[in-house]
C-alpha cells in the first residue's frame, strides 16, 4: 500500500471514529445530557466561534494550536450532521459529497475541459458559476441582484466588504481612495450632528454609515477590514496590559488613576514599543 493510500485509510478511520463519538454523545439514553439537549440554533454560535479560533491560530502562526482548532471546527460539522441525521434530513456523507460535487463543478479548468485560468480569472468565473447555481435554485426570480448570495449571518464588517465588492463588479465604486476620505469626513460630521440631536437611533444609523465607509476604504487599499480590526484589538490589548503592569511596578492602582495619569502611561507604553 502506498503512503498516500495509508494516509487516506488513517483519515477514514479517524473520521469514522469521530462520527461514532458524536453518535454516542447524542444517544438519548447513554449520551451526554448537554450534547443531547442541543439543536442547530444553540450550536451555531459555537461553530462561528471555532472558525474564529482557527483564524486566530493562523494569525499567530501556531501550527500546534491550528491542528487543535481545526479539529474543533470539524467536530462542529459532525455535530450538525448528526443532528440532521436524527431529523432524517441528511448525514455526514451527504455533506461531504455536496462539497465534492461543488468543488468539481466550480473548477472546470481542473476537472473538466475549460482552459487554465489565472487566479483573477478564476475569481470571476467562480462568481459566474455561483450566480448560475443560485438561478438554478430559483434564488433570484424577478428580483435578481448583483448582491445575491452575500450571507446575512456574516460578521457585519466582513459583510460590508463583500457587499461593496459585489457592487464594484458592476461599476458602482470609487475609482481611487481619495474621495473616500471626503466621504469619511462627511460621515464623521453627520455623527457629530446626530450626537447633538440626542437621538439614539440616528446616532446608531450615522455610526453605521461611518463604519461602512471605513470598510470601503480598507477594501480600496487592499486591506482586510476584519484583519485590520483584529490587529487593532491585539494592539490595544497589548498596550493596555502593559499600562497595568507599569502602574503596578510603580505601586499605583491603575483603576484609581485619573484619565490624565492613565493617558501618560499609554504614551510611555507607545514610546517603549517604538524604541
C-alpha positions as CSV (number, residue, x, y, z in Angstrom):
1,X,0.0,0.0,0.0
2,X,1.4,3.4,-0.9
3,X,1.9,6.2,1.6
4,X,-1.0,8.1,0.1
5,X,-3.3,5.2,0.5
6,X,-2.1,4.7,4.1
7,X,-2.9,8.3,4.8
8,X,-6.3,8.0,3.2
9,X,-7.1,4.9,5.3
10,X,-5.9,6.6,8.5
11,X,-8.1,9.6,7.7
12,X,-11.1,7.5,7.0
13,X,-10.7,5.5,10.2
14,X,-10.2,8.7,12.3
15,X,-13.3,10.2,10.6
16,X,-15.4,7.1,11.3
17,X,-14.3,7.2,15.0
18,X,-15.3,10.9,15.3
19,X,-18.7,10.1,13.8
20,X,-19.2,7.3,16.3
21,X,-18.1,9.5,19.2
22,X,-20.7,12.1,18.1
23,X,-23.4,9.5,17.8
24,X,-22.6,8.2,21.4
25,X,-22.7,11.8,22.8
26,X,-26.1,12.3,21.3
27,X,-27.6,9.0,22.4
28,X,-30.7,9.9,24.4
29,X,-30.2,7.0,26.8
30,X,-26.4,6.8,27.4
31,X,-25.1,10.0,25.9
32,X,-24.1,13.4,27.4
33,X,-27.1,15.4,28.7
34,X,-25.7,18.6,27.4
35,X,-25.0,17.3,23.9
36,X,-28.4,15.7,23.7
37,X,-30.1,19.0,24.7
38,X,-28.5,21.0,21.8
39,X,-30.1,21.9,18.5
40,X,-28.9,23.7,15.4
41,X,-29.6,27.2,16.8
42,X,-27.8,26.6,20.1
43,X,-24.7,25.0,18.4
44,X,-24.4,27.7,15.6
45,X,-22.6,30.2,17.9
46,X,-20.0,27.6,18.8
47,X,-19.5,26.9,15.1
48,X,-18.8,30.6,14.4
49,X,-16.5,30.8,17.5
50,X,-14.5,27.8,16.4
51,X,-14.0,29.3,12.9
52,X,-12.6,32.5,14.5
53,X,-10.3,30.4,16.7
54,X,-8.9,28.8,13.6
55,X,-8.2,32.2,12.1
56,X,-6.6,33.3,15.4
57,X,-4.2,30.3,15.3
58,X,-3.3,31.1,11.7
59,X,-2.6,34.7,12.6
60,X,-0.3,33.7,15.4
61,X,1.4,31.1,13.1
62,X,0.8,28.5,15.8
63,X,0.6,25.2,13.9
64,X,0.0,23.0,17.0
65,X,-2.9,25.2,18.0
66,X,-4.2,25.3,14.4
67,X,-4.3,21.5,14.4
68,X,-6.4,21.5,17.5
69,X,-8.7,24.3,16.4
70,X,-9.3,22.6,13.0
71,X,-10.3,19.5,15.0
72,X,-12.8,21.6,17.0
73,X,-14.2,23.1,13.8
74,X,-14.5,19.6,12.2
75,X,-16.4,18.5,15.3
76,X,-18.9,21.2,14.7
77,X,-19.6,19.9,11.2
78,X,-20.1,16.4,12.5
79,X,-22.3,17.7,15.3
80,X,-24.6,19.5,12.9
81,X,-24.6,16.4,10.6
82,X,-25.5,14.1,13.4
83,X,-28.5,16.3,14.4
84,X,-29.6,16.3,10.7
85,X,-29.3,12.6,10.6
86,X,-31.5,12.3,13.6
87,X,-34.1,14.5,11.9
88,X,-33.9,12.4,8.8
89,X,-32.8,15.3,6.5
90,X,-29.1,14.4,5.7
91,X,-26.0,12.9,7.2
92,X,-22.2,13.5,7.1
93,X,-21.7,11.5,3.8
94,X,-24.2,13.9,2.1
95,X,-22.3,16.9,3.4
96,X,-19.0,15.6,2.1
97,X,-20.5,14.6,-1.3
98,X,-22.1,18.0,-1.6
99,X,-18.8,19.8,-1.2
100,X,-17.1,17.3,-3.5
101,X,-19.6,18.0,-6.3
102,X,-19.4,21.7,-5.7
103,X,-15.6,21.9,-6.0
104,X,-15.6,19.8,-9.2
105,X,-18.4,21.9,-10.7
106,X,-16.7,25.2,-9.8
107,X,-13.3,24.2,-11.2
108,X,-14.0,23.1,-14.8
109,X,-10.4,24.2,-15.7
110,X,-9.1,21.5,-13.4
111,X,-11.7,18.7,-13.6
112,X,-13.3,19.5,-17.0
113,X,-12.4,20.8,-20.4
114,X,-12.2,24.5,-19.6
115,X,-8.9,26.4,-20.3
116,X,-6.4,27.0,-17.5
117,X,-7.2,30.3,-15.7
118,X,-5.2,32.8,-13.8
119,X,-6.2,33.4,-10.1
120,X,-8.1,36.6,-11.1
121,X,-9.9,34.9,-14.0
122,X,-10.9,32.1,-11.6
123,X,-12.4,34.6,-9.1
124,X,-14.6,36.0,-11.9
125,X,-15.5,32.5,-13.2
126,X,-16.3,31.4,-9.6
127,X,-18.8,34.2,-9.2
128,X,-20.4,33.4,-12.6
129,X,-20.8,29.8,-11.6
130,X,-22.3,30.7,-8.2
131,X,-24.8,33.0,-9.9
132,X,-25.8,30.2,-12.2
133,X,-26.2,27.9,-9.2
134,X,-28.5,30.4,-7.4
135,X,-30.5,30.9,-10.6
136,X,-30.9,27.1,-10.9
137,X,-32.2,27.0,-7.3
138,X,-34.6,29.8,-8.1
139,X,-33.0,32.1,-5.5
140,X,-33.3,35.3,-7.5
141,X,-36.5,35.2,-9.5
142,X,-37.6,38.6,-11.0
143,X,-35.6,40.4,-8.3
144,X,-32.1,39.3,-9.4
145,X,-29.3,41.5,-7.9
146,X,-25.6,41.7,-8.0
147,X,-25.7,41.4,-4.2
148,X,-27.4,38.0,-4.2
149,X,-25.7,35.3,-2.1
150,X,-23.9,37.6,0.5
151,X,-24.9,35.8,3.6
152,X,-26.8,37.7,6.3
153,X,-25.1,35.8,9.1
154,X,-21.6,37.1,8.2
155,X,-20.0,39.5,10.7
156,X,-21.2,42.9,9.8
157,X,-17.7,44.3,8.9
158,X,-17.0,41.3,6.6
159,X,-20.5,41.5,5.0
160,X,-19.9,45.2,4.3
161,X,-16.8,44.4,2.4
162,X,-18.4,41.7,0.4
163,X,-21.4,43.9,-0.5
164,X,-19.0,46.6,-1.7
165,X,-17.1,44.1,-3.7
166,X,-20.3,42.9,-5.4
167,X,-21.3,46.5,-6.2
168,X,-17.9,47.2,-7.6
169,X,-18.2,44.4,-10.0
170,X,-21.0,46.2,-11.8
171,X,-19.2,49.6,-11.7
172,X,-20.7,51.1,-8.5
173,X,-17.4,52.1,-6.9
174,X,-14.9,54.9,-6.4
175,X,-12.0,54.8,-8.8
176,X,-9.4,55.7,-6.2
177,X,-9.2,56.1,-2.4
178,X,-9.2,60.0,-2.4
179,X,-12.9,60.6,-2.5
180,X,-13.4,58.1,0.3
181,X,-11.6,60.3,2.7
182,X,-14.0,63.1,1.8
183,X,-16.9,60.7,2.5
184,X,-15.3,59.7,5.8
185,X,-15.2,63.4,6.8
186,X,-18.8,63.8,5.7
187,X,-19.9,60.8,7.8
188,X,-17.9,62.0,10.8
189,X,-19.7,65.3,10.6
190,X,-23.0,63.6,10.4
191,X,-22.2,61.5,13.5
192,X,-21.4,64.8,15.4
193,X,-24.7,66.2,14.3
194,X,-26.5,63.0,15.4
195,X,-24.9,63.2,18.8
196,X,-26.0,66.8,19.1
197,X,-29.6,65.8,18.3
198,X,-29.5,63.2,21.1
199,X,-31.5,60.8,19.0
200,X,-30.1,57.2,19.7
201,X,-31.5,55.7,16.5
202,X,-29.9,58.5,14.4
203,X,-26.6,58.1,16.2
204,X,-26.6,54.4,15.5
205,X,-27.5,55.0,11.9
206,X,-24.8,57.5,11.3
207,X,-22.1,55.5,13.1
208,X,-23.1,52.5,10.9
209,X,-22.6,54.7,7.8
210,X,-19.1,55.8,9.2
211,X,-18.1,52.1,9.7
212,X,-19.4,51.2,6.3
213,X,-17.2,53.8,4.6
214,X,-14.2,52.7,6.7
215,X,-14.7,49.2,5.4
216,X,-14.8,50.6,1.9
217,X,-11.5,52.4,2.4
218,X,-10.0,49.2,3.6
219,X,-11.2,47.4,0.5
220,X,-9.8,50.0,-1.8
221,X,-6.4,49.8,-0.1
222,X,-6.5,46.0,-0.4
223,X,-6.6,45.6,3.4
224,X,-8.9,43.0,5.0
225,X,-11.0,45.1,7.4
226,X,-11.6,42.2,9.8
227,X,-7.9,41.5,9.9
228,X,-7.1,45.2,10.4
229,X,-9.6,45.4,13.3
230,X,-8.2,42.2,14.8
231,X,-4.8,43.7,14.7
232,X,-6.0,46.9,16.3
233,X,-7.7,44.9,19.0
234,X,-4.5,43.0,19.7
235,X,-2.5,46.2,19.8
236,X,-5.0,47.8,22.2
237,X,-4.9,44.7,24.5
238,X,-1.1,44.6,24.4
239,X,-0.7,48.2,25.3
240,X,-3.5,48.2,27.9
241,X,-2.0,45.2,29.7
242,X,1.4,46.9,29.6
243,X,-0.1,50.0,31.2
244,X,-1.5,47.9,34.1
245,X,1.9,46.2,34.6
246,X,3.7,49.6,34.5
247,X,1.3,51.0,37.1
248,X,1.8,48.0,39.4
249,X,5.5,48.3,39.1
250,X,5.2,51.8,40.5
251,X,2.9,50.6,43.3
252,X,-0.1,52.5,41.7
253,X,-3.6,51.3,41.3
254,X,-4.4,51.7,37.6
255,X,-8.1,51.9,38.1
256,X,-7.7,54.7,40.7
257,X,-5.7,56.9,38.4
258,X,-7.4,59.8,36.6
259,X,-7.6,59.9,32.8
260,X,-4.6,62.2,32.5
261,X,-2.4,59.8,34.5
262,X,-3.7,56.8,32.5
263,X,-3.0,58.7,29.2
264,X,0.6,59.4,30.4
265,X,1.1,55.6,30.9
266,X,-0.4,55.0,27.5
267,X,2.1,57.3,25.9
268,X,5.0,55.7,27.8
269,X,3.9,52.3,26.6
270,X,3.7,53.5,23.0
271,X,7.1,55.1,23.2
272,X,8.6,51.8,24.6
273,X,7.2,50.0,21.6
274,X,8.9,52.3,19.1
275,X,12.3,52.2,20.8
